[in-house]
Structures are given as structure tokens and as C-alpha cells.
Amino acid sequence: MKKLTILFIAITLSLLLTACGGEEEQEQTTDPGTEESPEQGTDEGAEEPAPAVDDSETVDENEVVATVNGEEISGQEYNMMYAQTKMMLQQYGQTESDSEQLKEQTLNELINQKLIQQDAKEKGIEVPTEEVDSNIEQIKSQYETDEQFEETLASLQLTEDSLRAQISFEVLLQEYLEQTVTDVEVTDQEVEEYYEQIASQGGEDVPELDEVRDQIEEELLNQQKQSKIGEIAEQLREEGSVETLI
């Protein structure tokens, strides 16, 4: 099972825009009687339904599933994160039938989030409400109607409140990274090796290195930050008091 990190929340948020963009593109480019090219066809990854979550995989919403330094994590939070974790695995092209592994992954994600939130609070890092509001309005503006927006949320196992919580944590995490993860850098050699990997798989369609250098550097920096944030969460767990109850 591929290990995901707390940064996978960003993928969920991007899916909201992907789903909307896919609908608009389909409306604008479909021309009856015209043969579709592969590029104009249906994006199967964006259209896949969220994987079903069986009742046996969920817990009572009011049950306490874990405590982190005295703060409780509820069954409602667990159920939503479990569905999100299962969906992320699908987006990565993986199928995971072992509910115990999914349970462990879900609890780890929730615990890591809580640890980062607590540490951010101690460091005085706050999330401006207006920034969260702005992000939500930006996402909503991509949809023609509120109904379309709500349907997409439902397909991603989200409510507007849970979306707000995810955005709030994503904003907090980015600020936390800015203040605590300052010792990451990408060398030219790393960029070139990454590019060679891509080039060896992409054939003649791969652009020149100079055209994609900035994107590669950003991707490699993000990978390093993900690794660092995992190390920080592990250290906070060792120093704190964490108890899982399911």
C-alpha cells in the first residue's frame, strides 16, 4: 500500500476544479458527428466514481477514535478521512481491499494533522478566515450552480464544512512549512536526473529541460517538504501523548 502524506489533501481540492473543468470541456468540445481524438475523449481518471465505503468500515460519528495530547478525534472525522484515503488510493491507480491497513492509514493521517495543528498553534501560526473564505468562493465560482458544486462535493465524500476544514488545514500547513521547513534545496544534478527519468519514459514528446526546469524544481522541493513534514509529525508523536481507541 502506497504511503500517503497529509499533503494529499491538496489533491482532493484539485479534484473539485478538475471535475468542474471536465464538465465544461465536455460541453464546449463535444460535436455530434465529429470523431473525437484521444485528447478530446473522456478523462477516465476524472470521471471515476468515488469507491464505495461499506458500513462495516465506518464507526459511530460520536465515537472517539483517538486522542492526541488530550484532544479527541471523532468518528465523524474518521469516516470522512477514511473515504478520502480510499479515494486517493484510487486516484493513484491502486485498489486496497485490506480495511485494517486503510484504518491504520486513516488514523495516522488524522493524528498527524492534529499534531501539526497543535504545534502550529504553539508557534502562533493562524489561518486567516478571509483566506479560507476566498479559497472556497474561488472553487464555487468554477461552477454554474450551487447544485453542481454540492453534487461534486458529495461525489468526493465531502460536505462544505469538511471542505472548509480541509482548506483551512492546507493553508495552515503551507504557512507551517514556510516557517519550519527552511533547509530544503534542489541541486542541478537532481533536476537533471529527474528529467532523464521523465525523458526515458516520454519519448519524443518530452520538452527540453530548460522549458520544464522550474516545474521540476518545484516538484522536487515539494517531495522534500513532504518528507520533512512526515519526520516532524513523527517527532511530535514521540514527544506527545497519542492513543488510538479503535
N, C-alpha and C positions, 0 to 999 in steps of 0.2 A: 504494500500500500504506500503510495507516494506521500511523503510528509508535507503537509501544507503549513503555512505560517499565518500569523494574524494579519499579514498584509494581503491575504487573499480576499479580504473584504472589498478591496478596490475592484476586483474582477466582478463581483456581484453588482456594484454600482455601474460599471461599464456595460453590463448586460442590459440594464434599463435603456440606455441610449442605443445599444445595438438592436434591441427588439424594435424600438421605435423607428430607427433608421431603416431596418429591413422592411417594415410595413410601407414606409414612404417610397422606398426604391421600387418595391413591387408595384405600387400604384402608378409610378411615373414611367417605368420602363417596359411593363408588360404590354405588348402589342399583338392582339389576336391575329393569327395568320402569319406572324413573323416567327421564324425559327429562332429559339433562344440560343445564344452562345453560352459556353460554360460559365463565363464571368457573369452573365445575366441570370443564371439559374438560381434556384433556391439555395440559400445558405443553410445547409443541413444542420451545422453546429448551432446557428442562432435559433432554428425552428424546433429543436428537440424539446419535448415537454420535460418538466421537472420530474425526477424519479419519484415514484410513489413511496410514501413512508407508512409502513404498517403500524397499526395500533400497538402491537407488541414492542415497537421500537420507541414509543413515546412514554412519558411519565406524566403524572398529575401536575397540572400547571402550578399548583400551590406547594408542591413538594420542594424541599430544599435539597439540591443535588450536590452542593459543595459549599464549603466556607473558605474564604481567603482572608486571613488576618481578621477574623471575626465578621466579615461581610458575607452575606448569603448570596448564592446564585440559585435562582428559582427554576422550577420545572418548565415554566413558560419560556425562559431564556434558553434552556437546554433544548427543548423541542424545536425551536426556531433555528438554532445553530446546527442541530443535527441535520435538519432538512437542507440547510445551506451547505454543510460539509458534503452531504451526499450529492448535491447538485454540482458542487465544484469538482468532485471526482469525475462526474460525467463530462464536465467541460474539458477536463484533462484527458478524456478518452478512456477513462478507467471505469470498471464496474467493480463494486465492492459488496460482496454478499455477507461478509462477516460483521454482524451487528455489534459484536463486542469490540472489534477494532474501531468501528465508527463511533461507538460510545466513548472509547478512550480518547480518540482524536478530538471529539466534540468537547469533552471535559477539559482537555488540555488547552484548546483554543479559548474557552471561556475563562479558565483560570489565568492564562497568560494575559488576556485582555484586562482582567480585574487587577492583576499585579502591576501592569503598565499604568492603568488609570490611577491606582493608589500612589505609585511612585511619582507620576506627573503632578498629582495634587500636592505632594510633599515638596516638590520643586517649584510650586507656584505656577504651573502651566495650566492655562484655562482655555476653553473653547468659546470664542465669541458667538453668541446666539445668532447675531445677524449673518455671520458667515455660514452657519448651518442653514438658516432660512434661505439665503441666497443660492446655496447649492441645490436645495430642494426645488426652489422656483425655477432654476435653470433646467433641471430634469423635467419638471412638469411642463415647461414651455415647449418641449420637444413633441408633446402630444396634442392632438387636435381637441380632444375632450377629456374631462376628468374620468369618464368611464374607461377610456383606453388606458389611461395611467393606472387606474385601480386594477384593471384586468391584468396588466403586466406585472404589477406588484404581486397579485395573487398567484400568477404563474411561477414567480420566483420565490414563493413561500414567504412573502413579506407583507407587512402592513405599513401604513405611513409612519406610525410610531416607531416600528422596528427599523424602518429606513432612516428615520431621523437619528436613531441611536447609532446606527452603523456609520452614517456620515459624520456624526459628532465624534465618534472614536477615530475615524480616518483622519479628520482634521487634527485631533489631539495627537495622534500618532506621528503625523508629519512634523508637527511642531516639536514633539518629543525627540524625534530623530535629529532635527536641526540642532537641538541644544545638547544632546547627549552623545550622538554618534558623529564625531568630528575627525576620526582618524582613519577614514577610508579614502583610498585613491586608486586610480586605474592607470596602469602603465601602457606605453605604446605596444609593448610586446603582447600584453594581454588582449588588447584590442585587435592586433593582427592575428593572433591565434584564434580568437573568436570568429573573426571574419573568414579565416581559412576554413573553419568548420562549416560555416554557412555556405561558402562558395563551393565546397566539395559536395554539398547536397543540392544546391540550387541550379547547377548547370549554367547555361549562357544568360539566364535572366537576372543574375545577381548584379546589382550596380557596382560601380567602382568603390573602393574603400573610402576615398575622400568624400563621397556622397553620403555615406552612412556612418561615418566615424562618430559623429555626435550622438546618434541613436545608440550605437554600440556602447559608447562610454556610459551613457545614461543607464542602459540595461545592466551593465556590469556593476555600476555603482549601486543600483537597486538590489542586485543579488548580494552584494557585500553588506548592505544595510539590513537585509532580511536575516542574514546570518548573525550579525551583531545583535539585532533585537531579540533573536532567539537565545543568544548567550546571556543577555541582560535578564530576560524573563526567567531563565534557569537559575541565575544567581539570586534573583529576588525570591524565587520559590524556596531555595535552600536557606535563605536568611529569614524567611517568614514562616507563617503557620498555615498550611494548606491541608484541608481534609475533604476527601471525596466521600459521598454518602450513598451512592448508588452503584 
